[in-house]
């Protein structure tokens, strides 16, 4: 992303027709009035049209100090913390939370911070509205053959919540010097004797080792690190990627009516995780450069410079439900519609559709042979 000295955000806007507050309409992909439907001519810049307005901040400077002018959500908020899953939810002051929207627990308490979190300066506007997501979920649940009937019939979309999750993105210019032992395969004829003493001539593969070295330059653009603790990371990784080339400058209108999760993976820990991801990716790229048929003892000396970051929000539709004594989650990428979730199994169905037919077939086979 291009670095810009400032962000131009629209801020709160009142409808000139009825005075209602403008919000983001996912179905129409415009900022509009939810009361009278008015659509203003001026709309938030997005994607390629944004150009240089998505800010990248210097990582080293931010790790030293982030000023108060880069903290908060640009509007009044209240926060609650779930004592069960520890997620911190942020929403509008007039809204009352009865249960945690991540795990469904009623054990939520007010959360007061000594200092506001780092501001999200860009986000991915939600593209799929609730009705579209409900239809996607119903079809997805219907394809789970061995799911309990309750799951298929209701699709459990009554527990559907729209949530903006916190992410960190990191950029860096990387340089690596590598050394390794490359190996070329060759084959030798070998004569052996089998168990009966017969002479058998075969070919055996050998490796000819030699030292190699090289260097690699690579630019990491928007390496993603989730800042969430409210959703399962394994499911979240399955609904990625979130297209960061479609980010828009943060505006409270985009998230009005949604729950925003406050990050609990802070910038320092996220940057450490990103550094590890980058090192692993760089090592893989270096391994791809090593000549020969195979290699061993790869050593990579990596350096990173021009490290920058963004704090962004991405939309996810979340379903939480309980079957028996176990809790389940299903995630829907609010931009691409990709779904990932637990697949509860009805063992009654497994018995009647799998185990019972096998038992019947075995009994029939025994009777036939007798």
ABEGO torsion letter per residue (X at the ends): XBBBABBBBAEBBBBAAAGBBBBBBAAAGBBBBAAAGBBBABBBBBEAAAEAABBBBBAAAAAABBBAAABEAGBBBBBBBBAAAGBBBBBBAABBBABBAAAGBABBBBBBBABBBBBBABBBBBABBAAAAAAAAAAAAAABAABBAAAAAAGGAAABBBBBBBBBBBBBBBBBBBBBBBBBBBBBBBBBBBAAGBBBBBBBBBBBBBBBBBBBBBBBBGBBBBABAABBAAAAAAAOBBBAAABBBBBAAAABGBBBBBBABBAAAAAAAAAAAAAAAAAAAAAAABBEABBBGBBBBBBBBGBBBBBBBBBBBBBBBBBEABBBBBBBBAAAGBBBBBBBBBAAAAAAAAAAAAAAAAAAAAAAAX
